[in-house]
Amino acid sequence: MVLQRIYRFGQRFVGFMGVFTGVRLVSSHKPKNEFLRSKDLSSHGPVSAPHAFSWLGDIAPCFGVNGNNVQIIDEPKHFHEILKSNARKATQRIVFTSLYLGTGELEQELVDAIREACHRAKTNGNNNLEVHILLDYNRGSRGVEKSSRTMLTPLLKEYKDIISVHLYHTPDLRGICKRLLTGKMSEVIGLNHMKIYLFDDSFVISGANLSTDYFTNRQDRYILFNNCSELSNFFTDLVKTVGSFSFQLKEDNSVELHPQCNIHPFEGNIGFMNWYPYH
C-alpha cells in the first residue's frame, strides 16, 4: 500500500514539475494537423526533426526557440563562469532551482555574484530586480555549522526586499517515515530535483547541482538558452508555484510556510493528493 501511494504520487508529481513539458527547439510554418504523429513515423521513411517531435504539442506546451540562441556548455568550469557572469549582469530577475547549494569557495563566489546584482540594483535605484531561489528542504538543510541555508541567510539579511528562498519538502515524508528516515535516507521518499538557472530572459537547463564538484571535474549536461522570454516566464512561474507550497527561509535561518500554503507538508495526516488541485 505504501509503495503504491509513493508510485502514484511520483507519477503525478513528476508530471507537475515539468518533466512532461515539451519544448520545441525546431520551428515550422506548417499547421499542427499536418505534422505526423509518432505512431505514423515508421511507415513514412526518413522523418525531419519538426515531424519527429510534433506530437509533443498534443500533450504539453511548446515554445519556439531560435537555434542561434541555444548554446551547449562543454566544461564544468565554463558552467560555473556563466552562472556567475550572468548573475552579475541580471537587472530584472535571477531564478535558481536546484537540489542544493554547496558550501565551498566556488559556491560562495556564486552567492557573491548574486549579491553584486542586488547591490547594483539598490545603488542604481532599480526596483525591478527579483531573486527567487528554490532548493530541497532536506538536502538544503544538511549540515550542522554550514548548509545551503546558511550560505543564503546573509543575502536575506542584506536584501530581504529583493530575495526569497524557498525549501520544498515532499508531503509524502510524514508520520512514521518522517521519524524513521533521517539524514540522507529522508531523500528516498522524494525531493526537489529541478535544475534551472535563469537570468533575465536567458537560462541554463542542466543536470548539475550548485556544488564544487559540478564546477570543477564532474561533467554534466548544460544548455544555455539566450533571449527566450516566453520560456523564461514559464520557468519563473513554475519555480514560484512550487515555492508557494514550500517553506520560506528567514534571515535567522528559521523557516515558515509560504503565506499561500495552508496545508503543512509533513504534520498531520492529510496527504498531498487530497489538496493537489490537478489530480
Secondary structure, DSSP 8 states (H G I E B T S, - for coil): -HHHHHHHHHHHHHHHTTTT-----S---S-GGGS--GGGGGGSSS--HHHHTGGGGGTS------GGGEEE---HHHHHHHHHHHHHH-SSEEEEE-S-B--SHHHHHHHHHHHHHHHHHHHTT----EEEEEEEHHHHT--SS--HHHHHHHHHHH-TTTEEEEEE--TTS-HHHHHH--GGGGGGT------EEEETTEEEEES--BSHHHHHT----EEEE-S-HHHHHHHHHHHHHHHTTSEEE-TTS-EEE-TT--S-SSSSS--GGGT-TT-
